Amino acid sequence: MTQYATPDLIGAVVYEGHDPGDDPGWRDSGATTRTLYSRWSRHLSGIAALRMALLHRDGQAPTLFELLAGARRHQAYVEHADGRIGGLNLAPFADYVRISHALPADVHSEMTTDDVVDLLDGGHMVMASASKETGRRPKRDPGKIEDHMVLAIGHEAGHIHFRNPAGHTKQAREAVLPVSRFAAHFDGQGVSLDLPGSPRPYIPPPADPKLRRGKPQNAQELAARMRERIEDGRWASDQTYTKAQLADLFDVAQETVTTALAILRHKGLVETRSKIGTRPKIANRSWTTPDGLSHSAHITRTLRARIAEGKYPAGDALPSQVELAREFEVARSVIQYALQPLKSNGLITRPPRSNRFVVTAVKDEESAR
């Protein structure tokens, strides 16, 4: 699975300057014209990585250009006025992945290879921003790293297994590198994908755009659309949206979103927290815990108590964010939010090039009050 229609022609395209539009198999990509394929095929590494993940989960997936069309509707690509195509915009791309494919996706704007390893060990795949030469000529200096994604799929014995959608040989496409060498090609950004264990059949959209429903016409219709997404899993329980984000996703006014959310809250389907947003309500669990605190505040209090009791002595590393998220049954973003007060009060610190917070003290100003 590559970003090009014919894998055997990748070497000629990337190293010999051949026009990808000369690929006789261009129609297999889902492109409607040869010109469209030629223009976009060099920019589809992220789309190809997503397609690989969907094929892994479902056994089938939309074509590259069907996926591209959805990503562009979410403004996931920067398209300049002069016709140039910029890199993949990770935040709207992750929105597209979550909303259109019911695939939990988190953006990581700053991450180390240790973070990648933690996520892989936790059962995730990671779309990592990396050099196009990753896996192709890994011993060479990658130079400037830009506009390319590889799909990291596993970690074993200090090596990262990954797929490079622009690999010119089978070995380059299905590659393995030591973590330290992968780090030389990785620029510290990516999108983690939390793939469910059971496959879900892919249902293609109607071929005729006129058959697709338009935007909701009122708050009642918007509430019904949101409820559909909650019930079929497209709006997962760990996905939180602001009113502005929902208004953008459904192409409606924020006032309409406000009314629709009130309808859903009345039915007990969603819950809203100030300055955070709205998410589906989880059965037998809400944003508050038995002690009346938010989940992040509860986790902060619990970790502070563990440090004070000596469970996490000074100099020891805390469990990874993936491990803490699994323990407290929350999204990793909640763990990140919960760690901030401990960091601000001097209880923990994150050493350079490390993905773990280390305990630096056993008392802080907050615990002394």
URQUI-V874338 format. One line per field, one symbol per residue. ss: DSSP state (A for helix, B for strand, O for the rest). phi: phi as a letter, one per 40 degrees, with the letter a starting at -180 (. if undefined). psi: psi as a letter, one per 20 degrees, with the letter a starting at -180 (. if undefined). A space follows every 50 residues. Layout:
BEGIN
ss: ???
phi: ???
psi: ???
END
This chain:
BEGIN
ss: OOOOOOAAAAAAAAAAOOOAAAOOOAAAAOOOOAAAAAAAAAAOAAAAAA AAAAAAAAOOOOOAAAAAAAAAAOOOBBBOOOOOBBBBOAAAAAAAAAAA AOOBBBBBOOOOAAAAAAAAAOOOBBBBBBOOOOOOOOOOOOOOOOOOBB BBBBBBOOBBBBBBOOOOOAAAABBBBBAAAAAAABBBBBBBBBOOOOOO OOOOOOOOAAAOOOOOOOAAAAAAAAAAAAAAOOOOOOOOBOAAAAAAAA OOOAAAAAAAAAAAAAOOOBBBBOOOBBBBOBOOBOOBOOOOOBAAAAAA AAAAAAAAOOOOOOOOBOOOAAAAAAAAOOOAAAAAAAAAAAAAOOOBBB OOOOOOBBBOOOOOAAAAO
phi: .bcbcbdcccdcccbbgccccccccdcccgccaccccccbccbbcccccc cccccccbgaaccdcccdccccccfcbcbcccgcbcccccccccdccccc bfbdbbcbcbabcccdcdccccgcbbcbcaccccgcbcccccgcbafabb bcbabafgbbcabbcbccbccccbbbbddcccccbbbgbibcbbcccbcb ccbccdccdccccccdcacccccccccdccccgcbccbcbbccccccccb fbcccccdcccccccccgcbbbbdgbhbacccdgabcbbdcgcccccccd cccccccccgcbcdgcccdcccccccccfbcccccdcccdcccccgcbab cdfbbbcbcbabbadcccc
psi: oriqhohiigghghijjqphiioijhhiiiqhqhggghhhhijkghghgg hgghhggiirrrrghgggggghhjkiqooqhjiqparpohghghgggggh jkoppppoioqrhhgggggghjjrqpoporqhiohgmhiqpibppqlqpq opirppljqpprpoikpirhhhhmrpqqghhhhhipjjqapqpnprhpqp qpoqqqhohhiqqaqpirhghghggghghghjihnrijppqrhgghhghi lrqhhhgggghhghhhikhrqpppjgbqrqpppjpaiqrhjjrrgghggg gghghhghijhnqpiqqrqrhgghhggilrqhhhgghhhghhghjjhqqo qpkqjqqppiriqrggii.
END
